[in-house]
């Protein structure tokens, strides 16, 4: 990195932190701190919701996902717009009607304290882990690629977030996320068009799409019914729908964003904005990854994008074997370049040569074989090495091919994304701990200022916990990959509780509580035996289905319990639930 890159990076981050702390300092009470005094306009609600979900993982892993597997990952989001409509129609009006600080507060009004506490604890567990991951994931990659100390990176990212989140609460999170989204999208757009600029002069965008298509990178929709397929139209429209419904409808890190809206209408408009823009945004990020793939058809490419693996191999007895594969990849890359240029020439003459397309596929398969053999060598040298290099693809391109200044901006993009997700996570964890656990179980009445200070204290506490978890992240294998499935393990059960509360008025507290416990335990078992025990890519069930299964189990079991064991239960729905 050049001095100019450092200036861009530091100035961008310090401006976001300082502006957020200055603009929102001095919360008067807990309502001001958690709900932002309900002053947030709809467009800020929408940007905040998008920024909360757009973690650093999105901008590190998603382009790498597209580089290796193509555009199919976009199906993950097919159910999201439908979920936004359901939340706008049902969830938001009820939350505003009962003037709740957190989503789980509603559950006590509908059921009882026990059910509220169960849902809150499930949320705290998964979001506490997830917030640590939002810090650790970018930190470990930046550390590997730039040689920065991992522990220091965790502390810096965590501390920056704590400063303004502690100072201004929800309002600070919302305000800073506007700047963060601007930095993020500006950086991505600039990078995308630079990639196009770096392609051969006689190559059009259409030609690039043809090359991507010839290598099976443009298979956007998969209608397969195979449950082992991770991303299909059906898993996206069902499992993705339930995941989005749970995440945006019951996860306090998201609920807190739109509860701060000026009105029901403003909150709804913010979510609709997210529903309209989220899929195109993910499509664009994936397309950027596909363009990186096309770029590397004409430029040198490493055998494995993770620099740690290369450094480890150089010190091992397998150095010679690995270098032989690197030489074969160099020769193969030259062949690919020649064939691709011939293919472009034919395309410019309006002829899509099937022979050349077939040759491109053959060369890609040979490259894949070389990479698989390289992974085998890496594992022989060190069984604990992470051979999955998807998270390093985009960053390799950034560091080696982007001009100075833009590297600093892209680093700011990644760290800003980490900060936005972490800030929302801390704010949600603190709010839930203070309101759903602490305040609800305090026997003596306390002042509003007391609960304000308590919420700030929990913000600081969860920030420290997240940093500590991120710092010990190296003790766990494949930690980064957990971010894609951890929500699916818990969200289905929590969503089921809320759906029963919203739509099944005859189900009482005992039935829903025990059904949730049984459902969550069942999901743990399914996850272990169908997903966890199998290597990546060989799972017997796509993790997205856990959301659908968890929600369905909770609903069905609660109905069965209410009709059988608890059929004579005369407990009434809380008096606060009135038409």
Steps between C-alpha positions, in 0.01 A plus 500: 500500500613851415481803729205632300307176567561536873377861491180402316436211739564687826317821400192306381469293816572783742243722328229232537579443868538869591189605309290227660617584852460878451165491320326278757663575834292540812206255503244626752340165588485133406233564235728755334795257516316190370238646265680817395200705620308355203639772275658292222369576146411209270804523272737489799304201634548326165873576481549394861323168441714434192823600675422275797479196275787603275786383721863479395431137412271626223781690330773246567326168445228578246734594209710192582184290505415624151859446379487131592131409468337769288183704547286224657548643851256781413217245542571524874318836492197409285271471802609834649260737315202280594615500863515881496135518395390261778695695763356830380143367514516310830814554708552876487140604586497269804840617626391863473158427651648363820783759507770238563869574542596153377329231293503258795304741720200417281525131592430568868196704405378212283619200706703533821837599644641150451441505125638852473815400689551185288484695174726774641759247619502321162555837335777602741684174442497506122544876461777511760688238300412667172624842616835351593514348151432836332819627664709185461420423136645818343777517759639157417501570127658845537754347731588226252524727199664805654697344782313704763482359852169311533440590864564870435261491203224349714551763770513793256181401313316423825617818676399727209150358507466518880590872501201625302255221593563565871464873443182520294329159492255431218517855365879475468472164323246641252696820434835328443349232278407768243868587460602135510259403221626793290861387546411136435304549179737767362793265545319207337384702197846645442654153525246349258566755227876477552481125440321566171766755413778246567355242260652471147423802280296310242285339768146625563287440809291259291812304411592482869155358574548237228833393653338481844211302354732257322655425841159443669521820704168645378265222610282729710199273564508131595160325515642177643302332779812335642513588875879465496529800267577805714357765269197432285191697405295292743739528795523875440127558469420283808803474729621843389154642564486359853856614571423853381170501690679394818800729455315817406187426701631362832872576525540808720801620297253559213180565694679777688579670170141542385344547846688832499292617202284810534182302443367164385499629143862621519614162641309316227644716224851437634450123486344517154808696389715215632282243321532684168876566520646202686476241221643738233781596740594136560471431128742786431751377762486148355539642150812682620638162607417355158685791336801424721483144363497632141791733584710206620446322168749752360727559800720289731307319772635328816451129560338581834390854588574467872856637544542311828485170312767610254728617783450172685573289191825690435628377837385139458634188333230531233635823354627336182176312433299819551730703274456242224124556517556877488703459181222289346247768595714769335511300176127434524431870559684587179290246310182643655601851401556397137171309473306782668644758260405279204154460646461878541610553139233256384237669720588837347409340166162392647600135514484307829746221414386177673842337457673784685232495772565131548874565518443769766307251713777241457766749610290610800463137609877454473552810716253368756688171511828684561342699782358184659842336484651812657250476788604139555865608524411782742317253724793257485728780617259611775175318578361808675536731200191666356507411130178685416633825350173663389534778758839600363420526127364854492763631737780351289367699206470819709855487631668402175312684228325809636673844489625668818234686690232259389658225709450718807140566396426129456655427839274769641206325326578170671561650843194727468286198419639320804430805716140541377405138576688500830338827612150366429587177679631677812204734510257209473683287757508788748132587444386139542715441808389824667128486414417130470729355765619768746205740521240224496661320794586801717264491796547861608380781274789697348519835322520541123853636538597181684384287207675735256829448683428126523448482122825690440678266741370195311612661173853524637481149652381333179761697305775359720351149475488527119864615486608219735315242293659635184844484665459131588349423160815321391417224750214392275516347152310650207355774717429732211279241333275495807362843416295344215327238715491621859188707444321210332550283809310738729282720280244236406394433860483869593303577185258218580431656841417836341284349224295312758467820701386700197269253326393217738312671783377171650852380587592585858829556683577145618446347156723750321776486762538122495461481123783754461726297729426176311542672162836654589636170633381327181675759283825440691468127426416552131786744457748262660404186311411654161752786471771524767650150474549529123781688319410822323311427180386154612227600746175303479286807552545861391520717811228736372242225558567520876305828509194343339523183710547690828207734442271222378588272793432775753160576348389136456618382843338798675166418335528131592588584862215749526250247359621214721702549818392861559148481357350572842739783571283799578782749490397803304694703256650803676248772559707740300416307183168651402342571174 
